[in-house]
Each structure stands twice: as structure tokens, then as C-alpha cells.
Amino acid sequence: MELFKAVPLGGILSYVVALVVGSQGTSGGHLHITRTEVYQYEMWWSWPLFLAGTAVAWGIMAMQR
């Protein structure tokens, strides 16, 4: 159950960090920030950051259990 709660938190973290770093014109190195199109809306996104943020949120929620 904690994983379902952690996925939106990982998405929010990824979106905010990718927006700040990507709008400065850099790819963020290992974060691999790219400009992605979702239903004709362009946004900055990072899959490695999403997975890491989801894992950290899931770990914190699992420890609180």
C-alpha cells in the first residue's frame, strides 16, 4: 500500500526538480532531464529521478509502519 502512496510523491519531486534544473538549460548529468510531450503539453521530466524519489518515499513510509 505504501508504494501506491509513494508514486505521486515521486512524480511531484521529479517534476519540480526537473522543471528547475531543465529550465536552466542543463540535462542534470545522471538525472537525464529531458523535455517530454504529454497530450500536446511540453514538460521537463526525469525517469531516474522519478524512480529514486519513489524509492525514497516508499522507504520512509515503510519505516513509519
Protein Blocks (a to p, Z undefined) as FASTA:
>chain_A
ZZmmmmmmmmmmmmmmmmmmmmnopahlmnopadddeehiacdddfklmmmmmmmmmmmm
mmmZZ
